[in-house]
Amino acid sequence: MAAFDVTWRAGHAALVISLPKGARVDSNDLGGCYHRKVTSFRIPEGFVKVLLAVSAESNRWLEAAEVVTDAFLDIYASPRGYRNMSEAQISYVEEQDRLTSRARQMVASRSQGVKAGSFMCCSCD
């Protein structure tokens, strides 16, 4: 994540937006028991400042307001029939992965809740 800084100036006021740790968007379309896809937005640290000019002649600015925040948002998509689509996708991946087991190793290394012998995190019954 790269840092992001932007300043907007309008007359005697300015707005400064800073994301020192950047922003990140992740998407995962490996379906599960409760969703077909998840999209995650992450802003680990953000600052918004409002600055006001002391006078028109001076290049001095006063900080009028500051907001410090973070944002973490996960959006889960669960369209009609997603369980059947997820099961079909997982069956296809398992069939393609049968010779190498690379996908299974990758999923197992990232998720402790995966059952042995399956990509599913739980029983969808």
Contact map, one row per residue, 1 for C-alpha under 8 A:
11100000000000000000111100000000000000000000000000000000000000000000000000000000000000000000000000000000000000000000000000000
11110000000000000001111000000000000000000000000000000000000000000000000000000000000000000000000000000000000000000000000000000
11111000000000000111111000000000000000000000000000000000000000000000000000000000000000000000000000000000000000000000000000000
01111100000000000111110000000000000000000000000000000000000000000000000000000000000000000000000000000000000000000000000000000
00111110000000011111000000000000000000000000000000000000000000000000000000000000000000000000000000000000000000000000000000000
00011111000000011100000000000000000000000000000000000000000000000000000000000000000000000000000000000000000000000000000000000
00001111100001111000000000000000000000000000000000000000000000000000000000000000000000000000000000000000000000000000000000000
00000111110001110000000000000000000000000000000000000000000000000000000000000000000000000000000000000000000000000000000000000
00000011111111100000000000000000000000000000000000000000000000000000000000000000000000000000000000000000000000000000000000000
00000001111111000000000000000000000000000000000000000000000000000000000000000000000000000000000000000000000000000000000000000
00000000111111000000000000000000000000000000000000000000000000000000000000000000000000000000000000000000000000000000000000000
00000000111111000000000000000000000000000000000000011011000000000000000000000000000000000000000000000000000000000000000000000
00000000111111100000000000000000000000000000000001111000000000000000000000000000000000000000000000000000000000000000000000000
00000011111111110000000000000000000000000000000001110000000000000000000000000000000000000000000000000000000000000000000000000
00000011100011111000000000000000000000000000000111100000000000000000000000000000000000000000000000000000000000000000000000000
00001111000001111100000000000000000000000000001111100000000000000000000000000000000000000000000000000000000000000000000000000
00001110000000111110000000000000000000000000011110000000000000000000000000000000000000000000000000000000000000000000000000000
00111100000000011111000000000000000000000000011100000000000000000000000000000000000000000000000000000000000000000000000000000
00111000000000001111111000000000000000000010111000000000000000000000000000000000000000000000000000000000000000000000000000000
01111000000000000111110000000000000000000000110000000000000000000000000000000000000000000000000000000000000000000000000000000
11110000000000000011111000000000000000000011100000000000000000000000000000000000000000000000000000000000000000000000000000000
11110000000000000011111100000000000000000011100000000000000000000000000000000000000000000000000000000000000000000000000000000
11100000000000000010111110000000000000001111000000000000000000000000000000000000000000000000000000000000000000000000000000000
10000000000000000000011111000000000000011110000000000000000000000000000000000000000000000000000000000000000000000000000000000
00000000000000000000001111100000000000111100000000000000000000000000000000000000000000000000000000000000000000000000000000000
00000000000000000000000111110000000000111000000000000000000000000000000000000000000000000000000000000000000000000000000000000
00000000000000000000000011111000000011110000000000000000000000000000000000000000000000000000000000000000000000000000000000000
00000000000000000000000001111100000011100000000000000000000000000000000000000000000000000000000000000000000000000000000000000
00000000000000000000000000111110000111000000000000000000000000000000000000000000000000000000000000000000000000000000000000000
00000000000000000000000000011111000110000000000000000000000000000000000000000000000001001100000000000000000000000000000000000
00000000000000000000000000001111111110000000000000000000000000000000000000000000011011101100000000000000000000000000000000000
00000000000000000000000000000111111100000000000000000000000000000000000000000000001001000000000000000000000000000000000111000
00000000000000000000000000000011111000000000000000000000000000000000000000000000001000000000000000000000000000000000000111110
00000000000000000000000000000011111100000000000000000000000000000000000000000100001000000000000000000000000000000000000000000
00000000000000000000000000000011111111000000000000000000000000000000000000011100011000000000000000000000000000000000000000000
00000000000000000000000000001111011111000000000000000000000000000000000000011110011011000000000000000000000000000000000000000
00000000000000000000000000111110001111100000000000000000000000000000000000011100000000000000000000000000000000000000000000000
00000000000000000000000000111000001111110000000000000000000000000000000001111000000000000000000000000000000000000000000000000
00000000000000000000000011110000000011111000000000000000000000000000000001110000000000000000000000000000000000000000000000000
00000000000000000000000111100000000001111100000000000000000000000000000111100000000000000000000000000000000000000000000000000
00000000000000000000001111000000000000111110000000000000000000000000001111000000000000000000000000000000000000000000000000000
00000000000000000000001110000000000000011111000000000000000000000000001110000000000000000000000000000000000000000000000000000
00000000000000000010111100000000000000001111110000000000000000000000011100000000000000000000000000000000000000000000000000000
00000000000000000000111000000000000000000111110000000000000000000000011100000000000000000000000000000000000000000000000000000
00000000000000000011110000000000000000000011111000000000000000000001111000000000000000000000000000000000000000000000000000000
00000000000000001111000000000000000000000011111100000000000000000001110000000000000000000000000000000000000000000000000000000
00000000000000011110000000000000000000000000111110000000000000000111100000000000000000000000000000000000000000000000000000000
00000000000000111100000000000000000000000000011111000000000000000111000000000000000000000000000000000000000000000000000000000
00000000000000111000000000000000000000000000001111100000000000111110000000000000000000000000000000000000000000000000000000000
00000000000011110000000000000000000000000000000111110000000000111100000000000000000000000000000000000000000000000000000000000
00000000000011110000000000000000000000000000000011111000000011111000000000000000000000000000000000000000000000000000000000000
00000000000111000000000000000000000000000000000001111100000011110000000000000000000000000000000000000000000000000000000000000
00000000000110000000000000000000000000000000000000111111011111000000000000000000000000000000000000000000000000000000000000000
00000000000000000000000000000000000000000000000000011111011111000000000000000000000000000000000000000000000000000000000000000
00000000000100000000000000000000000000000000000000001111111100000000000000000000000000000000000000000000000000000000000000000
00000000000100000000000000000000000000000000000000001111111000000000000000000000000000000000000000000000000000000000000000000
00000000000000000000000000000000000000000000000000000011111000000000000000000000000000000000000000000000000000000000000000000
00000000000000000000000000000000000000000000000000001111111100000000000000000000000000000000000000000000000000000000000000000
00000000000000000000000000000000000000000000000000001111111110000000000000000000000000000000000000000000000000000000000000000
00000000000000000000000000000000000000000000000000001110011111000000000000000000000000000000000000000000000000000000000000000
00000000000000000000000000000000000000000000000000111100001111100000000000000000000000000000000000000000000000000000000000000
00000000000000000000000000000000000000000000000000111100000111110000000000000000000000000000000000000000000000000000000000000
00000000000000000000000000000000000000000000000011110000000011111100000000000000000000000000000000000000000000000000000000000
00000000000000000000000000000000000000000000000011110000000001111100000000000000000000000000000000000000000000000000000000000
00000000000000000000000000000000000000000000000011100000000000111110000000000000000000000000000000000000000000000000000000000
00000000000000000000000000000000000000000000001111000000000000111111000000000000000000000000000000000000000000000000000000000
00000000000000000000000000000000000000000000001110000000000000001111100000000000000000000000000000000000000000000000000000000
00000000000000000000000000000000000000000000111100000000000000000111110000000000000000000000000000000000000000000000000000000
00000000000000000000000000000000000000000000111000000000000000000011111000000000000000000000000000000000000000000000000000000
00000000000000000000000000000000000000000011110000000000000000000001111100000000000000000000000000000000000000000000000000000
00000000000000000000000000000000000000001111100000000000000000000000111110000000000000000000000000000000000000000000000000000
00000000000000000000000000000000000000011111000000000000000000000000011111000000000000000000000000000000000000000000000000000
00000000000000000000000000000000000000011100000000000000000000000000001111100000000000000000000000000000000000000000000000000
00000000000000000000000000000000000001111000000000000000000000000000000111110000000000000000000000000000000000000000000000000
00000000000000000000000000000000000001110000000000000000000000000000000011111000000000000000000000000000000000000000000000000
00000000000000000000000000000000001111100000000000000000000000000000000001111100000000000000000000000000000000000000000000000
00000000000000000000000000000000001111000000000000000000000000000000000000111110000000000000000000000000000000000000000000000
00000000000000000000000000000000011110000000000000000000000000000000000000011111010000000000000000000000000000000000000000000
00000000000000000000000000000000000100000000000000000000000000000000000000001111110000000000000000000000000000000000000000000
00000000000000000000000000000000000000000000000000000000000000000000000000000111110000000000000000000000000000000000000000000
00000000000000000000000000000000000000000000000000000000000000000000000000000011111110000000000000000000000000000000000000000
00000000000000000000000000000010001100000000000000000000000000000000000000000111111111000000000000000000000000000000000000000
00000000000000000000000000000011111100000000000000000000000000000000000000000000111111100000000000000000000000000000000000010
00000000000000000000000000000000000000000000000000000000000000000000000000000000111111110000000000000000000000000000000000000
00000000000000000000000000000010000100000000000000000000000000000000000000000000111111111000000000000000000000000000000000000
00000000000000000000000000000111000100000000000000000000000000000000000000000000011111111100000000000000000000000000000000000
00000000000000000000000000000010000000000000000000000000000000000000000000000000001111111110000000000000000000000000000000000
00000000000000000000000000000000000000000000000000000000000000000000000000000000000111111111000000000000000000000000000000000
00000000000000000000000000000110000000000000000000000000000000000000000000000000000011111111100000000000000000000000000000000
00000000000000000000000000000110000000000000000000000000000000000000000000000000000001111111110000000000000000000000001100000
00000000000000000000000000000000000000000000000000000000000000000000000000000000000000111111111000000000000000000000000000000
00000000000000000000000000000000000000000000000000000000000000000000000000000000000000011111111100000000000000000000000000000
00000000000000000000000000000000000000000000000000000000000000000000000000000000000000001111111110000010000000000000000000000
00000000000000000000000000000000000000000000000000000000000000000000000000000000000000000111111111000001000000000000011000000
00000000000000000000000000000000000000000000000000000000000000000000000000000000000000000011111111000000000000000000000000000
00000000000000000000000000000000000000000000000000000000000000000000000000000000000000000001111111100000000000000000000000000
00000000000000000000000000000000000000000000000000000000000000000000000000000000000000000000111111111111000000000000000000000
00000000000000000000000000000000000000000000000000000000000000000000000000000000000000000000011111111000000000000000000000000
00000000000000000000000000000000000000000000000000000000000000000000000000000000000000000000000111111000000000000000000000000
00000000000000000000000000000000000000000000000000000000000000000000000000000000000000000000000011111100000000000000000000000
00000000000000000000000000000000000000000000000000000000000000000000000000000000000000000000000011111111100000000000000000000
00000000000000000000000000000000000000000000000000000000000000000000000000000000000000000000000010011111110000000000000000000
00000000000000000000000000000000000000000000000000000000000000000000000000000000000000000000100010001111111000000000000000000
00000000000000000000000000000000000000000000000000000000000000000000000000000000000000000000010010001111111100000000011000000
00000000000000000000000000000000000000000000000000000000000000000000000000000000000000000000000000001111111110000000000000000
00000000000000000000000000000000000000000000000000000000000000000000000000000000000000000000000000000111111111000000000000000
00000000000000000000000000000000000000000000000000000000000000000000000000000000000000000000000000000011111111100100001000000
00000000000000000000000000000000000000000000000000000000000000000000000000000000000000000000000000000001111111110100000000000
00000000000000000000000000000000000000000000000000000000000000000000000000000000000000000000000000000000111111110000000000000
00000000000000000000000000000000000000000000000000000000000000000000000000000000000000000000000000000000011111110000000000000
00000000000000000000000000000000000000000000000000000000000000000000000000000000000000000000000000000000001111111100000000000
00000000000000000000000000000000000000000000000000000000000000000000000000000000000000000000000000000000000111111100000000000
00000000000000000000000000000000000000000000000000000000000000000000000000000000000000000000000000000000000000111110000011000
00000000000000000000000000000000000000000000000000000000000000000000000000000000000000000000000000000000001100111111011111000
00000000000000000000000000000000000000000000000000000000000000000000000000000000000000000000000000000000000000001111111111000
00000000000000000000000000000000000000000000000000000000000000000000000000000000000000000000000000000000000000000111110000000
00000000000000000000000000000000000000000000000000000000000000000000000000000000000000000000000000000000000000000011111000000
00000000000000000000000000000000000000000000000000000000000000000000000000000000000000000000010000000001000000000111111110000
00000000000000000000000000000000000000000000000000000000000000000000000000000000000000000100010000000001001000000110111110000
00000000000000000000000000000001100000000000000000000000000000000000000000000000000000000100000000000000000000000110011111100
00000000000000000000000000000001100000000000000000000000000000000000000000000000000000000000000000000000000000001110011111100
00000000000000000000000000000001100000000000000000000000000000000000000000000000000000000000000000000000000000001110000111110
00000000000000000000000000000000100000000000000000000000000000000000000000000000000000000000000000000000000000000000000111111
00000000000000000000000000000000100000000000000000000000000000000000000000000000001000000000000000000000000000000000000001111
00000000000000000000000000000000000000000000000000000000000000000000000000000000000000000000000000000000000000000000000000111
